[in-house]
Amino acid sequence: MRRQLIVMLCSAILLTAGVSSAQEKGQSGLATGFPAAIAFMWHPSENIGLRPEVSFARTSIDTESGAFSASSHSWNFTVGVSGLFYLHKIDNLRPYVSPRFTYGHTTSSSDAASDVVNGSTDVTLNTYTTSGSIGAQYAISRRFGVFGETGLTYSHVTQDSSFGTEGSNDVFGNRSAVGVILYFK
């Protein structure tokens, strides 16, 4: 995956022609990167950017061995938004600070059956995350840019299971992201 991203970035740099420019008011595009998410990038002004994002994953595992069988299925959906406040312009480089909020919802179920044990479990997780980052965006051309950011994050996770147990967890840590932006105009 990393090798494909590097090849894609190098190809885009070599294939993009024209004069590089900074982000302009009203400019919009699609952004993607790591961690995996699909985002819409929009600049309502030259010094402010908004980046709403969505990510999702579906996982299914089925196992059977003799008299034992098990299956597990999960679905994760996350939506969020980042605000980008550009500090100043250095040629085509735009440093920024970015507050971010995301909400994630995960459901999972598992079933196990054997001669000895039969049972199923359902778990639901809700994750509320806020973070603050510093980053930089570089306009390689009018239609293509790259970005990178790092910062701190805080998450509050609530859990509910079919066993009747409920709980919550708070997580504090660091966050990093890199990506590319393809502008429409």
Rosetta blueprint (number, residue, H / E / L):
1 M L
2 R H
3 R H
4 Q H
5 L H
6 I H
7 V H
8 M H
9 L H
10 C H
11 S H
12 A H
13 I H
14 L H
15 L H
16 T L
17 A L
18 G L
19 V L
20 S L
21 S L
22 A L
23 Q L
24 E L
25 K L
26 G L
27 Q L
28 S E
29 G E
30 L E
31 A E
32 T E
33 G E
34 F E
35 P L
36 A L
37 A L
38 I E
39 A E
40 F E
41 M E
42 W E
43 H E
44 P E
45 S E
46 E L
47 N L
48 I E
49 G E
50 L E
51 R E
52 P E
53 E E
54 V E
55 S E
56 F E
57 A E
58 R E
59 T E
60 S E
61 I E
62 D E
63 T E
64 E E
65 S E
66 G L
67 A L
68 F E
69 S E
70 A E
71 S E
72 S E
73 H E
74 S E
75 W E
76 N E
77 F E
78 T E
79 V E
80 G E
81 V E
82 S E
83 G E
84 L E
85 F E
86 Y E
87 L L
88 H L
89 K L
90 I E
91 D L
92 N L
93 L E
94 R E
95 P E
96 Y E
97 V E
98 S E
99 P E
100 R E
101 F E
102 T E
103 Y E
104 G E
105 H E
106 T E
107 T E
108 S E
109 S E
110 S E
111 D E
112 A E
113 A E
114 S L
115 D L
116 V L
117 V L
118 N E
119 G E
120 S E
121 T E
122 D E
123 V E
124 T E
125 L E
126 N E
127 T E
128 Y E
129 T E
130 T E
131 S E
132 G E
133 S E
134 I E
135 G E
136 A E
137 Q E
138 Y E
139 A E
140 I L
141 S L
142 R L
143 R L
144 F E
145 G E
146 V E
147 F E
148 G E
149 E E
150 T E
151 G E
152 L E
153 T E
154 Y E
155 S E
156 H E
157 V E
158 T E
159 Q E
160 D E
161 S E
162 S L
163 F L
164 G L
165 T L
166 E E
167 G E
168 S E
169 N E
170 D E
171 V E
172 F E
173 G E
174 N E
175 R E
176 S E
177 A E
178 V E
179 G E
180 V E
181 I E
182 L E
183 Y E
184 F L
185 K L
